[in-house]
Amino acid sequence: MAILARTNMDPFPGLKRPHSDHPAMKELERLFQEKHSKANRLLANIKDQVERIRSVYDHFEREEPDLVYRYYHQSYKVFIMAALIENADKLFKELAPEGVVVSDTYSEIAAGGIGKKFHDETNANWQTETLPMMLAFWNAKYFLAQMLIAADTLDEAPQMLPSGWAAVLYLYDLR
């Protein structure tokens, strides 16, 4: 494409492109600006709550080695992660700008870890009952980490997205 741009060749001859004043283009631009504005608001919310995010992330970091051990040991203590996941999920929802919700994909993953409790049949169904918690734990930890990176490195929501920030935008269906 770069070569074509330098030679002024049209890579798609005959393809009609809408002009910038076309209603469809104006609508696309409006939708883009709306999402970009919400992404900037999200980033501002993250920066405002960075110490709280860092505290929740640090709790995940401290507990992770023991919780992974508890998973392999088939200990009821692995269920400690349910409270961590719930705390992160609550934080994510509070960070959402007005009119924005956490994505259905993340919510479904988080549901696999929130409110889970050890019961008599747990050990007989260990993988089935605990793997969704592990997945929810690591997804929550990932998003907390990416929010911290964004707070430290971004001044505004970029249009050329680093993968971590793009993932955070997917968390809120802003991508």
Backbone as JSON Lines, residues from 0, in Angstrom:
{"i":0,"aa":"M","n":[0.82,-1.2,0.0],"ca":[0.0,0.0,0.0],"c":[0.86,1.26,0.0]}
{"i":1,"aa":"A","n":[2.01,1.21,0.74],"ca":[2.86,2.39,0.79],"c":[3.39,2.73,-0.6]}
{"i":2,"aa":"I","n":[3.74,1.72,-1.38],"ca":[4.23,1.96,-2.74],"c":[3.12,2.59,-3.58]}
{"i":3,"aa":"L","n":[1.9,2.07,-3.44],"ca":[0.79,2.63,-4.2],"c":[0.54,4.09,-3.83]}
{"i":4,"aa":"A","n":[0.68,4.4,-2.53],"ca":[0.45,5.78,-2.1],"c":[1.48,6.72,-2.71]}
{"i":5,"aa":"R","n":[2.71,6.24,-2.82],"ca":[3.76,7.08,-3.4],"c":[3.59,7.26,-4.9]}
{"i":6,"aa":"T","n":[2.94,6.32,-5.55],"ca":[2.79,6.41,-7.0],"c":[1.42,6.99,-7.39]}
{"i":7,"aa":"N","n":[0.62,7.32,-6.38],"ca":[-0.72,7.86,-6.62],"c":[-1.61,6.88,-7.36]}
{"i":8,"aa":"M","n":[-1.32,5.61,-7.28],"ca":[-2.16,4.6,-7.9],"c":[-3.32,4.28,-6.97]}
{"i":9,"aa":"D","n":[-4.48,4.1,-7.54],"ca":[-5.64,3.72,-6.75],"c":[-5.65,2.21,-6.61]}
{"i":10,"aa":"P","n":[-5.54,1.69,-5.38],"ca":[-5.5,0.23,-5.23],"c":[-6.84,-0.44,-5.52]}
{"i":11,"aa":"F","n":[-7.91,0.33,-5.55],"ca":[-9.24,-0.21,-5.81],"c":[-9.94,0.62,-6.89]}
{"i":12,"aa":"P","n":[-9.44,0.52,-8.12],"ca":[-10.05,1.35,-9.17],"c":[-11.51,0.97,-9.38]}
{"i":13,"aa":"G","n":[-12.29,1.98,-9.58],"ca":[-13.71,1.76,-9.83],"c":[-14.55,1.66,-8.56]}
{"i":14,"aa":"L","n":[-13.92,1.52,-7.4],"ca":[-14.67,1.44,-6.14],"c":[-15.12,2.83,-5.74]}
{"i":15,"aa":"K","n":[-16.41,2.99,-5.56],"ca":[-16.91,4.29,-5.15],"c":[-16.82,4.4,-3.64]}
{"i":16,"aa":"R","n":[-16.17,5.46,-3.2],"ca":[-16.04,5.69,-1.76],"c":[-16.96,6.84,-1.39]}
{"i":17,"aa":"P","n":[-17.63,6.71,-0.24],"ca":[-18.48,7.83,0.16],"c":[-17.63,9.04,0.52]}
{"i":18,"aa":"H","n":[-18.13,10.21,0.21],"ca":[-17.45,11.45,0.56],"c":[-17.66,11.7,2.05]}
{"i":19,"aa":"S","n":[-16.78,12.51,2.62],"ca":[-16.85,12.78,4.05],"c":[-18.16,13.47,4.45]}
{"i":20,"aa":"D","n":[-18.84,14.07,3.46],"ca":[-20.12,14.71,3.8],"c":[-21.31,13.76,3.58]}
{"i":21,"aa":"H","n":[-21.03,12.53,3.22],"ca":[-22.08,11.53,3.05],"c":[-22.68,11.21,4.43]}
{"i":22,"aa":"P","n":[-24.0,11.07,4.53],"ca":[-24.63,10.79,5.83],"c":[-24.07,9.57,6.55]}
{"i":23,"aa":"A","n":[-23.72,8.53,5.82],"ca":[-23.17,7.34,6.46],"c":[-21.8,7.64,7.07]}
{"i":24,"aa":"M","n":[-20.99,8.42,6.38],"ca":[-19.67,8.8,6.9],"c":[-19.82,9.71,8.12]}
{"i":25,"aa":"K","n":[-20.77,10.6,8.07],"ca":[-21.0,11.48,9.22],"c":[-21.45,10.68,10.43]}
{"i":26,"aa":"E","n":[-22.28,9.68,10.2],"ca":[-22.74,8.83,11.31],"c":[-21.58,8.01,11.88]}
{"i":27,"aa":"L","n":[-20.74,7.45,11.01],"ca":[-19.57,6.71,11.47],"c":[-18.65,7.61,12.3]}
{"i":28,"aa":"E","n":[-18.43,8.81,11.84],"ca":[-17.59,9.76,12.57],"c":[-18.21,10.11,13.92]}
{"i":29,"aa":"R","n":[-19.52,10.31,13.96],"ca":[-20.21,10.61,15.22],"c":[-20.06,9.45,16.2]}
{"i":30,"aa":"L","n":[-20.26,8.22,15.72],"ca":[-20.13,7.05,16.58],"c":[-18.7,6.89,17.1]}
{"i":31,"aa":"F","n":[-17.74,7.12,16.21],"ca":[-16.34,7.05,16.61],"c":[-16.04,8.08,17.7]}
{"i":32,"aa":"Q","n":[-16.47,9.31,17.49],"ca":[-16.21,10.37,18.46],"c":[-16.89,10.07,19.8]}
{"i":33,"aa":"E","n":[-18.08,9.5,19.75],"ca":[-18.81,9.14,20.97],"c":[-18.03,8.07,21.76]}
{"i":34,"aa":"K","n":[-17.57,7.02,21.06],"ca":[-16.8,5.97,21.74],"c":[-15.47,6.52,22.24]}
{"i":35,"aa":"H","n":[-14.83,7.35,21.43],"ca":[-13.55,7.92,21.83],"c":[-13.71,8.79,23.08]}
{"i":36,"aa":"S","n":[-14.78,9.55,23.14],"ca":[-15.07,10.38,24.31],"c":[-15.28,9.52,25.56]}
{"i":37,"aa":"K","n":[-16.01,8.41,25.4],"ca":[-16.23,7.49,26.52],"c":[-14.91,6.82,26.93]}
{"i":38,"aa":"A","n":[-14.07,6.51,25.96],"ca":[-12.77,5.92,26.27],"c":[-11.91,6.9,27.06]}
{"i":39,"aa":"N","n":[-11.97,8.17,26.7],"ca":[-11.24,9.2,27.44],"c":[-11.8,9.33,28.86]}
{"i":40,"aa":"R","n":[-13.12,9.26,28.99],"ca":[-13.74,9.33,30.31],"c":[-13.32,8.11,31.15]}
{"i":41,"aa":"L","n":[-13.29,6.94,30.53],"ca":[-12.85,5.73,31.22],"c":[-11.41,5.9,31.7]}
{"i":42,"aa":"L","n":[-10.54,6.39,30.83],"ca":[-9.15,6.59,31.22],"c":[-9.06,7.58,32.38]}
{"i":43,"aa":"A","n":[-9.84,8.64,32.34],"ca":[-9.85,9.61,33.44],"c":[-10.32,8.94,34.74]}
{"i":44,"aa":"N","n":[-11.34,8.1,34.65],"ca":[-11.83,7.38,35.82],"c":[-10.75,6.46,36.38]}
{"i":45,"aa":"I","n":[-10.04,5.79,35.48],"ca":[-8.96,4.9,35.9],"c":[-7.87,5.69,36.6]}
{"i":46,"aa":"K","n":[-7.49,6.83,36.03],"ca":[-6.45,7.66,36.64],"c":[-6.91,8.18,38.01]}
{"i":47,"aa":"D","n":[-8.18,8.55,38.12],"ca":[-8.72,9.03,39.4],"c":[-8.71,7.94,40.47]}
{"i":48,"aa":"Q","n":[-8.83,6.69,40.06],"ca":[-8.91,5.57,41.0],"c":[-7.67,4.68,40.96]}
{"i":49,"aa":"V","n":[-6.56,5.21,40.46],"ca":[-5.37,4.37,40.24],"c":[-4.87,3.73,41.54]}
{"i":50,"aa":"E","n":[-4.93,4.44,42.65],"ca":[-4.45,3.85,43.9],"c":[-5.34,2.7,44.35]}
{"i":51,"aa":"R","n":[-6.63,2.84,44.15],"ca":[-7.55,1.75,44.49],"c":[-7.31,0.55,43.56]}
{"i":52,"aa":"I","n":[-7.14,0.82,42.27],"ca":[-6.84,-0.25,41.31],"c":[-5.55,-0.96,41.71]}
{"i":53,"aa":"R","n":[-4.53,-0.17,42.05],"ca":[-3.24,-0.75,42.45],"c":[-3.4,-1.61,43.71]}
{"i":54,"aa":"S","n":[-4.19,-1.16,44.65],"ca":[-4.41,-1.92,45.88],"c":[-5.09,-3.27,45.59]}
{"i":55,"aa":"V","n":[-6.11,-3.24,44.73],"ca":[-6.81,-4.48,44.36],"c":[-5.86,-5.4,43.6]}
{"i":56,"aa":"Y","n":[-5.1,-4.83,42.67],"ca":[-4.13,-5.62,41.91],"c":[-3.09,-6.25,42.84]}
{"i":57,"aa":"D","n":[-2.58,-5.46,43.77],"ca":[-1.58,-5.98,44.71],"c":[-2.14,-7.13,45.53]}
{"i":58,"aa":"H","n":[-3.41,-7.06,45.89],"ca":[-4.05,-8.15,46.63],"c":[-4.07,-9.42,45.77]}
{"i":59,"aa":"F","n":[-4.4,-9.29,44.49],"ca":[-4.35,-10.42,43.56],"c":[-2.93,-11.0,43.5]}
{"i":60,"aa":"E","n":[-1.94,-10.12,43.38],"ca":[-0.54,-10.56,43.28],"c":[-0.11,-11.33,44.53]}
{"i":61,"aa":"R","n":[-0.49,-10.8,45.69],"ca":[-0.09,-11.47,46.94],"c":[-0.73,-12.84,47.09]}
{"i":62,"aa":"E","n":[-1.99,-12.95,46.68],"ca":[-2.74,-14.19,46.9],"c":[-2.51,-15.25,45.83]}
{"i":63,"aa":"E","n":[-2.1,-14.82,44.64],"ca":[-2.01,-15.76,43.51],"c":[-1.16,-17.0,43.79]}
{"i":64,"aa":"P","n":[0.07,-16.89,44.31],"ca":[0.85,-18.12,44.51],"c":[0.15,-19.12,45.43]}
{"i":65,"aa":"D","n":[-0.44,-18.64,46.51],"ca":[-1.11,-19.55,47.43],"c":[-2.38,-20.13,46.79]}
{"i":66,"aa":"L","n":[-3.11,-19.33,46.06],"ca":[-4.36,-19.82,45.47],"c":[-4.11,-20.86,44.39]}
{"i":67,"aa":"V","n":[-3.05,-20.67,43.61],"ca":[-2.72,-21.68,42.61],"c":[-2.3,-22.98,43.31]}
{"i":68,"aa":"Y","n":[-1.51,-22.84,44.36],"ca":[-1.16,-24.02,45.15],"c":[-2.43,-24.69,45.69]}
{"i":69,"aa":"R","n":[-3.36,-23.91,46.23],"ca":[-4.6,-24.46,46.79],"c":[-5.43,-25.17,45.72]}
{"i":70,"aa":"Y","n":[-5.37,-24.66,44.52],"ca":[-6.07,-25.33,43.41],"c":[-5.5,-26.74,43.22]}
{"i":71,"aa":"Y","n":[-4.19,-26.83,43.11],"ca":[-3.58,-28.14,42.88],"c":[-3.67,-29.06,44.1]}
{"i":72,"aa":"H","n":[-3.75,-28.48,45.26],"ca":[-3.88,-29.25,46.5],"c":[-5.34,-29.65,46.75]}
{"i":73,"aa":"Q","n":[-6.23,-29.15,45.94],"ca":[-7.68,-29.36,46.07],"c":[-8.16,-28.95,47.46]}
{"i":74,"aa":"S","n":[-7.76,-27.74,47.83],"ca":[-8.13,-27.18,49.12],"c":[-9.31,-26.23,48.97]}
{"i":75,"aa":"Y","n":[-10.19,-26.28,49.95],"ca":[-11.35,-25.37,49.96],"c":[-10.89,-23.91,49.98]}
{"i":76,"aa":"K","n":[-9.65,-23.66,50.39],"ca":[-9.15,-22.28,50.48],"c":[-9.02,-21.61,49.11]}
{"i":77,"aa":"V","n":[-9.08,-22.4,48.05],"ca":[-9.05,-21.8,46.71],"c":[-10.26,-20.88,46.52]}
{"i":78,"aa":"F","n":[-11.31,-21.12,47.26],"ca":[-12.53,-20.32,47.13],"c":[-12.36,-18.9,47.67]}
{"i":79,"aa":"I","n":[-11.21,-18.62,48.3],"ca":[-10.89,-17.24,48.7],"c":[-10.92,-16.33,47.48]}
{"i":80,"aa":"M","n":[-10.57,-16.89,46.33],"ca":[-10.51,-16.04,45.13],"c":[-11.88,-15.5,44.72]}
{"i":81,"aa":"A","n":[-12.96,-16.12,45.14],"ca":[-14.29,-15.62,44.77],"c":[-14.49,-14.19,45.26]}
{"i":82,"aa":"A","n":[-14.04,-13.9,46.48],"ca":[-14.17,-12.54,47.02],"c":[-13.28,-11.55,46.26]}
{"i":83,"aa":"L","n":[-12.09,-11.98,45.87],"ca":[-11.19,-11.12,45.09],"c":[-11.82,-10.77,43.74]}
{"i":84,"aa":"I","n":[-12.36,-11.78,43.1],"ca":[-12.99,-11.57,41.78],"c":[-14.18,-10.62,41.92]}
{"i":85,"aa":"E","n":[-14.98,-10.83,42.94],"ca":[-16.14,-9.98,43.16],"c":[-15.73,-8.53,43.42]}
{"i":86,"aa":"N","n":[-14.66,-8.34,44.18],"ca":[-14.16,-7.0,44.46],"c":[-13.69,-6.31,43.18]}
{"i":87,"aa":"A","n":[-12.95,-7.03,42.34],"ca":[-12.49,-6.47,41.07],"c":[-13.67,-6.16,40.16]}
{"i":88,"aa":"D","n":[-14.64,-7.07,40.1],"ca":[-15.82,-6.88,39.26],"c":[-16.58,-5.62,39.68]}
{"i":89,"aa":"K","n":[-16.72,-5.43,40.97],"ca":[-17.4,-4.22,41.49],"c":[-16.63,-2.97,41.07]}
{"i":90,"aa":"L","n":[-15.3,-3.02,41.19],"ca":[-14.47,-1.89,40.78],"c":[-14.63,-1.6,39.3]}
{"i":91,"aa":"F","n":[-14.59,-2.63,38.47],"ca":[-14.76,-2.43,37.03],"c":[-16.08,-1.73,36.72]}
{"i":92,"aa":"K","n":[-17.13,-2.13,37.38],"ca":[-18.44,-1.53,37.14],"c":[-18.47,-0.07,37.6]}
{"i":93,"aa":"E","n":[-17.8,0.22,38.69],"ca":[-17.74,1.61,39.18],"c":[-16.91,2.51,38.27]}
{"i":94,"aa":"L","n":[-15.93,1.96,37.61],"ca":[-15.08,2.74,36.71],"c":[-15.78,3.09,35.39]}
{"i":95,"aa":"A","n":[-16.81,2.35,35.05],"ca":[-17.48,2.55,33.76],"c":[-18.06,3.96,33.66]}
{"i":96,"aa":"P","n":[-17.78,4.65,32.56],"ca":[-18.4,5.96,32.35],"c":[-19.93,5.83,32.24]}
{"i":97,"aa":"E","n":[-20.6,6.92,32.41],"ca":[-22.06,6.91,32.3],"c":[-22.48,6.37,30.93]}
{"i":98,"aa":"G","n":[-23.44,5.46,30.94],"ca":[-23.94,4.87,29.7],"c":[-23.11,3.71,29.19]}
{"i":99,"aa":"V","n":[-22.12,3.28,29.97],"ca":[-21.23,2.19,29.56],"c":[-21.32,1.08,30.61]}
{"i":100,"aa":"V","n":[-21.36,-0.15,30.15],"ca":[-21.38,-1.3,31.06],"c":[-20.23,-2.23,30.72]}
{"i":101,"aa":"V","n":[-19.9,-3.07,31.68],"ca":[-18.88,-4.08,31.46],"c":[-19.41,-5.07,30.43]}
{"i":102,"aa":"S","n":[-18.54,-5.57,29.57],"ca":[-18.96,-6.43,28.46],"c":[-19.6,-7.73,28.94]}
{"i":103,"aa":"D","n":[-20.48,-8.25,28.12],"ca":[-21.13,-9.53,28.42],"c":[-20.09,-10.66,28.49]}
{"i":104,"aa":"T","n":[-19.08,-10.61,27.64],"ca":[-18.06,-11.65,27.63],"c":[-17.35,-11.7,28.98]}
{"i":105,"aa":"Y","n":[-16.89,-10.54,29.45],"ca":[-16.22,-10.52,30.76],"c":[-17.2,-10.92,31.86]}
{"i":106,"aa":"S","n":[-18.41,-10.4,31.81],"ca":[-19.4,-10.7,32.86],"c":[-19.66,-12.2,32.97]}
{"i":107,"aa":"E","n":[-19.71,-12.87,31.83],"ca":[-19.91,-14.32,31.82],"c":[-18.72,-15.04,32.46]}
{"i":108,"aa":"I","n":[-17.51,-14.58,32.14],"ca":[-16.31,-15.17,32.74],"c":[-16.29,-14.9,34.25]}
{"i":109,"aa":"A","n":[-16.57,-13.66,34.64],"ca":[-16.55,-13.3,36.07],"c":[-17.59,-14.09,36.85]}
{"i":110,"aa":"A","n":[-18.74,-14.34,36.24],"ca":[-19.79,-15.1,36.92],"c":[-19.31,-16.49,37.31]}
{"i":111,"aa":"G","n":[-18.32,-17.01,36.6],"ca":[-17.76,-18.31,36.94],"c":[-16.96,-18.3,38.22]}
{"i":112,"aa":"G","n":[-16.7,-17.11,38.76],"ca":[-15.91,-17.02,39.98],"c":[-16.57,-16.29,41.12]}
{"i":113,"aa":"I","n":[-17.64,-15.57,40.84],"ca":[-18.29,-14.76,41.88],"c":[-19.3,-15.6,42.65]}
{"i":114,"aa":"G","n":[-19.24,-15.5,43.96],"ca":[-20.23,-16.16,44.81],"c":[-20.07,-17.66,44.92]}
{"i":115,"aa":"K","n":[-18.97,-18.18,44.46],"ca":[-18.75,-19.63,44.52],"c":[-18.34,-20.04,45.92]}
{"i":116,"aa":"K","n":[-18.84,-21.19,46.35],"ca":[-18.54,-21.71,47.68],"c":[-18.23,-23.2,47.62]}
{"i":117,"aa":"F","n":[-17.4,-23.62,48.54],"ca":[-17.07,-25.03,48.68],"c":[-18.27,-25.77,49.27]}
{"i":118,"aa":"H","n":[-18.56,-26.94,48.74],"ca":[-19.65,-27.77,49.28],"c":[-19.24,-29.24,49.2]}
{"i":119,"aa":"D","n":[-20.09,-30.12,49.69],"ca":[-19.76,-31.55,49.81],"c":[-19.32,-32.19,48.5]}
{"i":120,"aa":"E","n":[-19.88,-31.76,47.37],"ca":[-19.57,-32.39,46.08],"c":[-18.41,-31.72,45.34]}
{"i":121,"aa":"T","n":[-17.84,-30.69,45.93],"ca":[-16.8,-29.93,45.22],"c":[-15.62,-30.81,44.81]}
{"i":122,"aa":"N","n":[-15.06,-31.56,45.73],"ca":[-13.88,-32.36,45.37],"c":[-14.16,-33.37,44.26]}
{"i":123,"aa":"A","n":[-15.37,-33.91,44.24],"ca":[-15.72,-34.87,43.19],"c":[-15.82,-34.2,41.82]}
{"i":124,"aa":"N","n":[-16.06,-32.89,41.82],"ca":[-16.2,-32.11,40.58],"c":[-15.19,-30.96,40.56]}
{"i":125,"aa":"W","n":[-14.0,-31.22,41.05],"ca":[-13.03,-30.16,41.29],"c":[-12.76,-29.29,40.06]}
{"i":126,"aa":"Q","n":[-12.4,-29.88,38.96],"ca":[-12.07,-29.1,37.74],"c":[-13.28,-28.29,37.28]}
{"i":127,"aa":"T","n":[-14.43,-28.93,37.23],"ca":[-15.64,-28.27,36.74],"c":[-16.0,-27.06,37.61]}
{"i":128,"aa":"E","n":[-15.79,-27.18,38.9],"ca":[-16.19,-26.1,39.81],"c":[-15.13,-25.03,40.0]}
{"i":129,"aa":"T","n":[-13.86,-25.4,39.87],"ca":[-12.81,-24.43,40.19],"c":[-12.14,-23.79,38.98]}
{"i":130,"aa":"L","n":[-12.09,-24.47,37.84],"ca":[-11.47,-23.85,36.66],"c":[-12.15,-22.55,36.24]}
{"i":131,"aa":"P","n":[-13.48,-22.45,36.27],"ca":[-14.09,-21.16,35.95],"c":[-13.65,-20.05,36.91]}
{"i":132,"aa":"M","n":[-13.4,-20.4,38.16],"ca":[-12.88,-19.4,39.11],"c":[-11.48,-18.97,38.73]}
{"i":133,"aa":"M","n":[-10.65,-19.93,38.35],"ca":[-9.28,-19.6,37.95],"c":[-9.3,-18.67,36.73]}
{"i":134,"aa":"L","n":[-10.15,-19.0,35.77],"ca":[-10.27,-18.16,34.57],"c":[-10.72,-16.75,34.94]}
{"i":135,"aa":"A","n":[-11.71,-16.64,35.8],"ca":[-12.21,-15.33,36.22],"c":[-11.12,-14.57,36.98]}
{"i":136,"aa":"F","n":[-10.4,-15.26,37.83],"ca":[-9.32,-14.64,38.6],"c":[-8.29,-14.04,37.66]}
{"i":137,"aa":"W","n":[-7.82,-14.84,36.71],"ca":[-6.76,-14.35,35.84],"c":[-7.25,-13.28,34.86]}
{"i":138,"aa":"N","n":[-8.49,-13.32,34.45],"ca":[-9.03,-12.24,33.62],"c":[-9.11,-10.94,34.41]}
{"i":139,"aa":"A","n":[-9.6,-11.02,35.63],"ca":[-9.69,-9.82,36.46],"c":[-8.3,-9.24,36.71]}
{"i":140,"aa":"K","n":[-7.36,-10.1,37.04],"ca":[-5.99,-9.64,37.29],"c":[-5.4,-8.99,36.04]}
{"i":141,"aa":"Y","n":[-5.64,-9.6,34.89],"ca":[-5.14,-9.03,33.62],"c":[-5.69,-7.61,33.41]}
{"i":142,"aa":"F","n":[-6.99,-7.44,33.58],"ca":[-7.58,-6.12,33.34],"c":[-7.09,-5.1,34.36]}
{"i":143,"aa":"L","n":[-6.9,-5.5,35.6],"ca":[-6.34,-4.59,36.59],"c":[-4.94,-4.15,36.16]}
{"i":144,"aa":"A","n":[-4.12,-5.09,35.71],"ca":[-2.76,-4.77,35.27],"c":[-2.78,-3.82,34.08]}
{"i":145,"aa":"Q","n":[-3.66,-4.08,33.11],"ca":[-3.71,-3.22,31.93],"c":[-4.2,-1.81,32.28]}
{"i":146,"aa":"M","n":[-5.09,-1.71,33.25],"ca":[-5.54,-0.39,33.7],"c":[-4.39,0.38,34.34]}
{"i":147,"aa":"L","n":[-3.57,-0.3,35.13],"ca":[-2.42,0.35,35.74],"c":[-1.43,0.82,34.68]}
{"i":148,"aa":"I","n":[-1.19,-0.01,33.68],"ca":[-0.29,0.38,32.59],"c":[-0.86,1.6,31.86]}
{"i":149,"aa":"A","n":[-2.16,1.59,31.58],"ca":[-2.79,2.71,30.89],"c":[-2.68,3.98,31.73]}
{"i":150,"aa":"A","n":[-2.92,3.88,33.03],"ca":[-2.84,5.05,33.91],"c":[-1.44,5.64,33.93]}
{"i":151,"aa":"D","n":[-0.44,4.77,33.84],"ca":[0.96,5.22,33.89],"c":[1.48,5.72,32.55]}
{"i":152,"aa":"T","n":[0.91,5.27,31.44],"ca":[1.53,5.56,30.14],"c":[0.69,6.4,29.19]}
{"i":153,"aa":"L","n":[-0.61,6.49,29.41],"ca":[-1.47,7.21,28.46],"c":[-1.93,8.54,29.03]}
{"i":154,"aa":"D","n":[-1.84,9.58,28.21],"ca":[-2.38,10.89,28.61],"c":[-3.83,11.04,28.17]}
{"i":155,"aa":"E","n":[-4.13,10.38,27.07],"ca":[-5.51,10.35,26.57],"c":[-5.69,9.02,25.83]}
{"i":156,"aa":"A","n":[-6.94,8.69,25.57],"ca":[-7.24,7.44,24.86],"c":[-6.68,7.55,23.44]}
{"i":157,"aa":"P","n":[-5.73,6.7,23.08],"ca":[-5.11,6.79,21.75],"c":[-6.01,6.22,20.66]}
{"i":158,"aa":"Q","n":[-5.79,6.67,19.44],"ca":[-6.52,6.1,18.31],"c":[-5.76,4.88,17.77]}
{"i":159,"aa":"M","n":[-4.44,4.89,17.84],"ca":[-3.64,3.7,17.52],"c":[-3.44,2.98,18.84]}
{"i":160,"aa":"L","n":[-4.13,1.87,19.0],"ca":[-4.26,1.27,20.31],"c":[-3.18,0.25,20.65]}
{"i":161,"aa":"P","n":[-2.53,0.43,21.82],"ca":[-1.72,-0.66,22.33],"c":[-2.66,-1.82,22.71]}
{"i":162,"aa":"S","n":[-2.22,-3.04,22.57],"ca":[-3.09,-4.19,22.79],"c":[-3.74,-4.19,24.17]}
{"i":163,"aa":"G","n":[-2.98,-3.86,25.2],"ca":[-3.55,-3.86,26.55],"c":[-4.69,-2.87,26.7]}
{"i":164,"aa":"W","n":[-4.52,-1.65,26.17],"ca":[-5.59,-0.65,26.24],"c":[-6.77,-1.1,25.38]}
{"i":165,"aa":"A","n":[-6.5,-1.67,24.23],"ca":[-7.59,-2.19,23.39],"c":[-8.39,-3.24,24.14]}
{"i":166,"aa":"A","n":[-7.72,-4.1,24.91],"ca":[-8.43,-5.11,25.7],"c":[-9.31,-4.45,26.76]}
{"i":167,"aa":"V","n":[-8.78,-3.4,27.42],"ca":[-9.6,-2.68,28.41],"c":[-10.83,-2.09,27.73]}
{"i":168,"aa":"L","n":[-10.67,-1.55,26.54],"ca":[-11.83,-1.01,25.82],"c":[-12.85,-2.11,25.52]}
{"i":169,"aa":"Y","n":[-12.38,-3.31,25.18],"ca":[-13.3,-4.44,24.98],"c":[-14.02,-4.8,26.27]}
{"i":170,"aa":"L","n":[-13.34,-4.62,27.41],"ca":[-13.98,-4.89,28.7],"c":[-15.26,-4.06,28.85]}
{"i":171,"aa":"Y","n":[-15.26,-2.88,28.24],"ca":[-16.4,-1.97,28.31],"c":[-17.14,-1.83,26.98]}
{"i":172,"aa":"D","n":[-16.91,-2.73,26.05],"ca":[-17.52,-2.66,24.72],"c":[-17.31,-1.31,24.05]}
{"i":173,"aa":"L","n":[-16.13,-0.74,24.22],"ca":[-15.81,0.53,23.6],"c":[-14.86,0.36,22.41]}
{"i":174,"aa":"R","n":[-14.67,-0.84,21.96],"ca":[-13.79,-1.11,20.82],"c":[-14.62,-1.63,19.69]}
